[in-house]
Amino acid sequence: MKYCNQCGNQLEDSAAFCTRCGFQFASNAQPSYAQNAYASAGGYPTTAMQQGKPVKTGPTGLSIAAFILSFFIPLAGLIMGIVDLAKKSGRKKGLSIAAVILSSFGLLWMLLLVGIMAPSLTKYIEKTNVSSDIQLCDTVRTAITTAMMDPSVIAGDYDSIRFFSDGEWHSVTALGGGGTDGTLNGAVYEIIGFDPYDIESHINSSYLGGKASNMQFRIVNGNQVEVRIENSDSLGRKGSSGADPISVP
């Protein structure tokens, strides 16, 4: 029998290491690794070597990825960090904890930015829609003016032109439904590229929380065409009090 030089535990003569403290005897020394104490539950020594392989204690690839993504894609970094923290691997969790914290701050910052920028972005989008509708009004005005100058249209649809030349406002949809048959309706259809009856589906601006509609036109002095979208706002205020309708002379 022999005794451990480190803890005094009694051992067999052939023992290569102490079963209590893990001390390795010099006569059997190999390239050594630091030995840990007994595992408290199983009674087997827990060492830095398990089955000849070193135990990994550094951060996992998942935690590293979570930390990197926390700077660029906070939501992905947060999810990956939480997943890594939930794993019981005995590996270091510092990077995962940092990823969760950084990602949380990143998401909070993004929400604050969205809250600050949303009103300005909405206003910008509405102004863009108003600009698009102004161009649409001008296209319709040009189409009606051009059609009125076509002798074949005047000859084939004179009564229609005379009806619209009373100076009153008329819906552009009244020019629709006639196809491309050489009438005023058809001429406008060919120029703008779609049936005037569907004009409302091409309007983008808003009015009182809803989509604007009712594009109108009138012919004054025999040949001057005016077009407007009554239920909209050229200033992008969505039909607020005192708003001006979109109009092109």
C-alpha beads as a LAMMPS data file, in Angstrom:
LAMMPS data file: protein, C-alpha beads

249 atoms
248 bonds

1 atom types
1 bond types

-500.0 500.0 xlo xhi
-500.0 500.0 ylo yhi
-500.0 500.0 zlo zhi

Masses

1 110.0

Atoms # bond

1 1 1 0.000 0.000 0.000
2 1 1 1.063 3.593 -0.562
3 1 1 -0.241 6.991 0.378
4 1 1 -0.946 10.102 -1.671
5 1 1 1.742 12.745 -1.179
6 1 1 -0.850 15.492 -1.486
7 1 1 -3.861 14.405 0.625
8 1 1 -2.622 11.270 2.449
9 1 1 -5.253 8.990 0.892
10 1 1 -4.347 5.262 1.095
11 1 1 -3.948 3.670 -2.349
12 1 1 -2.927 0.472 -4.080
13 1 1 0.738 0.241 -5.008
14 1 1 -0.151 0.186 -8.697
15 1 1 -2.324 3.334 -8.563
16 1 1 -1.260 5.940 -11.128
17 1 1 -3.182 8.793 -9.479
18 1 1 -5.029 9.539 -6.268
19 1 1 -8.725 8.712 -6.406
20 1 1 -9.468 11.443 -3.890
21 1 1 -7.634 14.513 -5.113
22 1 1 -6.444 13.423 -8.563
23 1 1 -2.724 13.777 -7.763
24 1 1 -0.637 11.975 -10.405
25 1 1 2.409 10.068 -9.167
26 1 1 5.800 10.987 -10.625
27 1 1 6.724 7.384 -11.474
28 1 1 3.794 7.271 -13.922
29 1 1 4.049 10.864 -15.105
30 1 1 2.977 11.672 -18.604
31 1 1 2.486 15.092 -20.187
32 1 1 0.204 16.232 -17.440
33 1 1 -2.939 18.253 -17.205
34 1 1 -4.088 19.910 -13.995
35 1 1 -6.328 17.528 -12.047
36 1 1 -9.546 18.706 -10.479
37 1 1 -11.186 17.390 -7.311
38 1 1 -13.731 14.582 -7.161
39 1 1 -17.047 15.297 -8.748
40 1 1 -19.294 15.904 -5.763
41 1 1 -22.094 13.631 -6.918
42 1 1 -20.535 10.651 -8.724
43 1 1 -17.341 10.045 -6.827
44 1 1 -15.303 10.046 -10.054
45 1 1 -12.525 12.560 -10.551
46 1 1 -13.304 15.486 -12.799
47 1 1 -10.147 16.423 -14.643
48 1 1 -9.115 18.639 -17.508
49 1 1 -8.818 15.431 -19.494
50 1 1 -11.861 13.269 -20.202
51 1 1 -11.162 10.079 -22.149
52 1 1 -7.910 11.657 -23.265
53 1 1 -9.601 14.787 -24.669
54 1 1 -9.341 18.277 -23.099
55 1 1 -12.606 19.768 -21.850
56 1 1 -13.558 22.917 -23.805
57 1 1 -14.534 25.846 -21.609
58 1 1 -14.237 28.795 -24.017
59 1 1 -17.136 30.604 -25.741
60 1 1 -19.127 28.651 -28.315
61 1 1 -19.382 29.536 -31.980
62 1 1 -23.022 30.402 -31.360
63 1 1 -22.126 32.951 -28.689
64 1 1 -19.476 34.519 -30.930
65 1 1 -21.955 34.791 -33.808
66 1 1 -24.580 36.257 -31.467
67 1 1 -22.123 38.894 -30.241
68 1 1 -21.157 39.930 -33.791
69 1 1 -24.770 40.032 -35.024
70 1 1 -25.815 42.162 -32.052
71 1 1 -24.065 45.104 -33.767
72 1 1 -25.664 44.605 -37.192
73 1 1 -28.864 42.546 -36.795
74 1 1 -29.936 43.022 -33.160
75 1 1 -32.972 40.724 -33.350
76 1 1 -30.883 37.805 -34.668
77 1 1 -28.176 38.497 -32.082
78 1 1 -30.758 38.530 -29.284
79 1 1 -32.314 35.222 -30.329
80 1 1 -28.963 33.458 -30.770
81 1 1 -27.690 34.822 -27.456
82 1 1 -30.752 33.537 -25.592
83 1 1 -30.461 30.133 -27.266
84 1 1 -26.809 29.826 -26.219
85 1 1 -27.596 30.866 -22.640
86 1 1 -30.284 28.171 -22.461
87 1 1 -27.740 25.440 -23.304
88 1 1 -26.077 23.652 -20.370
89 1 1 -22.666 23.078 -21.887
90 1 1 -20.337 24.283 -19.150
91 1 1 -18.868 26.776 -21.633
92 1 1 -18.299 30.433 -20.851
93 1 1 -21.433 32.560 -21.350
94 1 1 -19.886 36.024 -21.241
95 1 1 -20.249 36.715 -24.967
96 1 1 -23.846 35.492 -24.992
97 1 1 -24.737 37.746 -22.068
98 1 1 -23.071 40.674 -23.832
99 1 1 -24.923 39.831 -27.061
100 1 1 -28.295 39.814 -25.287
101 1 1 -27.585 43.161 -23.621
102 1 1 -26.251 44.835 -26.775
103 1 1 -29.061 43.445 -28.937
104 1 1 -31.694 44.649 -26.460
105 1 1 -30.257 48.165 -26.521
106 1 1 -30.020 48.010 -30.321
107 1 1 -33.672 47.017 -30.695
108 1 1 -34.744 49.706 -28.241
109 1 1 -32.772 52.306 -30.174
110 1 1 -34.326 51.182 -33.456
111 1 1 -37.821 51.451 -31.975
112 1 1 -37.062 54.959 -30.771
113 1 1 -35.798 55.951 -34.223
114 1 1 -38.900 54.513 -35.889
115 1 1 -41.111 56.413 -33.469
116 1 1 -39.264 59.654 -34.184
117 1 1 -39.005 59.235 -37.949
118 1 1 -42.409 57.680 -38.668
119 1 1 -44.356 60.986 -38.831
120 1 1 -41.783 62.566 -41.153
121 1 1 -41.644 59.450 -43.317
122 1 1 -45.434 59.330 -43.591
123 1 1 -45.529 62.986 -44.597
124 1 1 -42.805 62.415 -47.195
125 1 1 -44.692 59.460 -48.681
126 1 1 -47.871 61.522 -48.902
127 1 1 -46.060 64.364 -50.639
128 1 1 -44.651 61.833 -53.097
129 1 1 -48.173 60.540 -53.747
130 1 1 -49.420 64.102 -54.272
131 1 1 -46.614 64.727 -56.768
132 1 1 -47.573 61.543 -58.625
133 1 1 -51.218 62.623 -58.759
134 1 1 -50.284 66.070 -60.054
135 1 1 -48.486 64.356 -62.930
136 1 1 -51.537 62.147 -63.503
137 1 1 -53.796 65.212 -63.655
138 1 1 -51.465 66.828 -66.145
139 1 1 -51.439 63.656 -68.273
140 1 1 -55.251 63.572 -68.339
141 1 1 -55.412 67.287 -69.148
142 1 1 -52.961 66.842 -72.022
143 1 1 -54.888 63.813 -73.302
144 1 1 -58.222 65.683 -73.356
145 1 1 -56.645 68.740 -74.988
146 1 1 -54.956 66.607 -77.650
147 1 1 -58.139 64.647 -78.335
148 1 1 -60.106 67.852 -78.796
149 1 1 -57.669 68.940 -81.513
150 1 1 -58.200 65.746 -83.531
151 1 1 -60.618 66.478 -86.441
152 1 1 -61.775 62.856 -86.569
153 1 1 -62.676 62.962 -82.863
154 1 1 -64.582 66.211 -83.273
155 1 1 -66.452 64.879 -86.296
156 1 1 -67.276 61.572 -84.668
157 1 1 -68.164 62.776 -81.221
158 1 1 -69.086 66.445 -81.554
159 1 1 -72.094 66.235 -79.256
160 1 1 -69.972 64.767 -76.475
161 1 1 -67.418 67.581 -76.697
162 1 1 -70.187 70.178 -76.777
163 1 1 -71.692 68.647 -73.647
164 1 1 -68.413 68.813 -71.754
165 1 1 -67.715 72.371 -72.951
166 1 1 -70.249 73.953 -70.642
167 1 1 -67.641 75.100 -68.078
168 1 1 -68.954 72.748 -65.390
169 1 1 -66.855 70.144 -63.616
170 1 1 -67.331 66.536 -64.785
171 1 1 -65.872 63.281 -63.470
172 1 1 -63.091 61.851 -65.618
173 1 1 -64.831 58.495 -65.300
174 1 1 -67.515 59.936 -67.627
175 1 1 -64.935 59.616 -70.425
176 1 1 -64.575 55.905 -69.762
177 1 1 -66.320 52.794 -70.922
178 1 1 -66.261 53.751 -74.594
179 1 1 -63.227 51.716 -75.619
180 1 1 -60.935 52.989 -78.383
181 1 1 -63.565 53.634 -81.019
182 1 1 -62.464 57.069 -82.272
183 1 1 -64.659 59.103 -79.952
184 1 1 -63.399 61.603 -77.390
185 1 1 -63.625 58.813 -74.826
186 1 1 -61.567 56.474 -76.995
187 1 1 -58.969 59.117 -77.833
188 1 1 -58.339 59.853 -74.157
189 1 1 -58.183 56.104 -73.488
190 1 1 -55.460 55.654 -76.118
191 1 1 -53.383 58.604 -74.902
192 1 1 -53.345 57.865 -71.142
193 1 1 -53.032 54.099 -71.667
194 1 1 -55.996 52.920 -69.603
195 1 1 -59.761 53.311 -69.480
196 1 1 -60.673 56.668 -67.859
197 1 1 -63.444 54.787 -66.095
198 1 1 -60.708 53.249 -63.893
199 1 1 -59.051 56.577 -63.071
200 1 1 -59.650 56.263 -59.316
201 1 1 -57.460 53.141 -59.107
202 1 1 -54.513 55.231 -60.353
203 1 1 -54.844 57.947 -57.693
204 1 1 -52.365 57.619 -54.804
205 1 1 -52.866 60.609 -52.498
206 1 1 -54.959 60.531 -49.339
207 1 1 -57.967 62.389 -48.037
208 1 1 -59.184 62.323 -44.425
209 1 1 -57.482 59.017 -43.708
210 1 1 -58.671 57.345 -46.901
211 1 1 -57.647 57.236 -50.531
212 1 1 -58.491 60.273 -52.627
213 1 1 -60.833 59.883 -55.589
214 1 1 -63.090 61.821 -57.937
215 1 1 -60.740 63.307 -60.513
216 1 1 -62.680 65.974 -62.402
217 1 1 -62.202 68.063 -65.536
218 1 1 -63.880 70.953 -67.287
219 1 1 -63.516 72.742 -70.608
220 1 1 -63.700 76.532 -70.553
221 1 1 -63.513 79.091 -73.341
222 1 1 -64.036 76.297 -75.841
223 1 1 -60.540 74.793 -75.651
224 1 1 -58.969 75.318 -72.231
225 1 1 -58.944 72.173 -70.075
226 1 1 -58.651 72.122 -66.298
227 1 1 -58.264 68.979 -64.184
228 1 1 -58.422 68.535 -60.431
229 1 1 -58.712 65.932 -57.684
230 1 1 -61.231 67.501 -55.379
231 1 1 -60.914 65.076 -52.482
232 1 1 -57.179 65.392 -51.923
233 1 1 -54.648 67.969 -50.819
234 1 1 -51.871 69.511 -52.877
235 1 1 -49.996 70.321 -49.649
236 1 1 -50.002 66.724 -48.420
237 1 1 -52.166 67.421 -45.369
238 1 1 -54.639 64.622 -46.111
239 1 1 -57.676 66.836 -46.521
240 1 1 -57.203 68.824 -43.314
241 1 1 -59.013 72.077 -42.747
242 1 1 -58.105 74.652 -45.372
243 1 1 -56.391 72.118 -47.636
244 1 1 -56.137 72.872 -51.351
245 1 1 -57.296 70.275 -53.899
246 1 1 -54.795 69.030 -56.471
247 1 1 -55.389 71.061 -59.621
248 1 1 -53.690 71.722 -62.947
249 1 1 -54.839 74.559 -65.233

Bonds

1 1 1 2
2 1 2 3
3 1 3 4
4 1 4 5
5 1 5 6
6 1 6 7
7 1 7 8
8 1 8 9
9 1 9 10
10 1 10 11
11 1 11 12
12 1 12 13
13 1 13 14
14 1 14 15
15 1 15 16
16 1 16 17
17 1 17 18
18 1 18 19
19 1 19 20
20 1 20 21
21 1 21 22
22 1 22 23
23 1 23 24
24 1 24 25
25 1 25 26
26 1 26 27
27 1 27 28
28 1 28 29
29 1 29 30
30 1 30 31
31 1 31 32
32 1 32 33
33 1 33 34
34 1 34 35
35 1 35 36
36 1 36 37
37 1 37 38
38 1 38 39
39 1 39 40
40 1 40 41
41 1 41 42
42 1 42 43
43 1 43 44
44 1 44 45
45 1 45 46
46 1 46 47
47 1 47 48
48 1 48 49
49 1 49 50
50 1 50 51
51 1 51 52
52 1 52 53
53 1 53 54
54 1 54 55
55 1 55 56
56 1 56 57
57 1 57 58
58 1 58 59
59 1 59 60
60 1 60 61
61 1 61 62
62 1 62 63
63 1 63 64
64 1 64 65
65 1 65 66
66 1 66 67
67 1 67 68
68 1 68 69
69 1 69 70
70 1 70 71
71 1 71 72
72 1 72 73
73 1 73 74
74 1 74 75
75 1 75 76
76 1 76 77
77 1 77 78
78 1 78 79
79 1 79 80
80 1 80 81
81 1 81 82
82 1 82 83
83 1 83 84
84 1 84 85
85 1 85 86
86 1 86 87
87 1 87 88
88 1 88 89
89 1 89 90
90 1 90 91
91 1 91 92
92 1 92 93
93 1 93 94
94 1 94 95
95 1 95 96
96 1 96 97
97 1 97 98
98 1 98 99
99 1 99 100
100 1 100 101
101 1 101 102
102 1 102 103
103 1 103 104
104 1 104 105
105 1 105 106
106 1 106 107
107 1 107 108
108 1 108 109
109 1 109 110
110 1 110 111
111 1 111 112
112 1 112 113
113 1 113 114
114 1 114 115
115 1 115 116
116 1 116 117
117 1 117 118
118 1 118 119
119 1 119 120
120 1 120 121
121 1 121 122
122 1 122 123
123 1 123 124
124 1 124 125
125 1 125 126
126 1 126 127
127 1 127 128
128 1 128 129
129 1 129 130
130 1 130 131
131 1 131 132
132 1 132 133
133 1 133 134
134 1 134 135
135 1 135 136
136 1 136 137
137 1 137 138
138 1 138 139
139 1 139 140
140 1 140 141
141 1 141 142
142 1 142 143
143 1 143 144
144 1 144 145
145 1 145 146
146 1 146 147
147 1 147 148
148 1 148 149
149 1 149 150
150 1 150 151
151 1 151 152
152 1 152 153
153 1 153 154
154 1 154 155
155 1 155 156
156 1 156 157
157 1 157 158
158 1 158 159
159 1 159 160
160 1 160 161
161 1 161 162
162 1 162 163
163 1 163 164
164 1 164 165
165 1 165 166
166 1 166 167
167 1 167 168
168 1 168 169
169 1 169 170
170 1 170 171
171 1 171 172
172 1 172 173
173 1 173 174
174 1 174 175
175 1 175 176
176 1 176 177
177 1 177 178
178 1 178 179
179 1 179 180
180 1 180 181
181 1 181 182
182 1 182 183
183 1 183 184
184 1 184 185
185 1 185 186
186 1 186 187
187 1 187 188
188 1 188 189
189 1 189 190
190 1 190 191
191 1 191 192
192 1 192 193
193 1 193 194
194 1 194 195
195 1 195 196
196 1 196 197
197 1 197 198
198 1 198 199
199 1 199 200
200 1 200 201
201 1 201 202
202 1 202 203
203 1 203 204
204 1 204 205
205 1 205 206
206 1 206 207
207 1 207 208
208 1 208 209
209 1 209 210
210 1 210 211
211 1 211 212
212 1 212 213
213 1 213 214
214 1 214 215
215 1 215 216
216 1 216 217
217 1 217 218
218 1 218 219
219 1 219 220
220 1 220 221
221 1 221 222
222 1 222 223
223 1 223 224
224 1 224 225
225 1 225 226
226 1 226 227
227 1 227 228
228 1 228 229
229 1 229 230
230 1 230 231
231 1 231 232
232 1 232 233
233 1 233 234
234 1 234 235
235 1 235 236
236 1 236 237
237 1 237 238
238 1 238 239
239 1 239 240
240 1 240 241
241 1 241 242
242 1 242 243
243 1 243 244
244 1 244 245
245 1 245 246
246 1 246 247
247 1 247 248
248 1 248 249
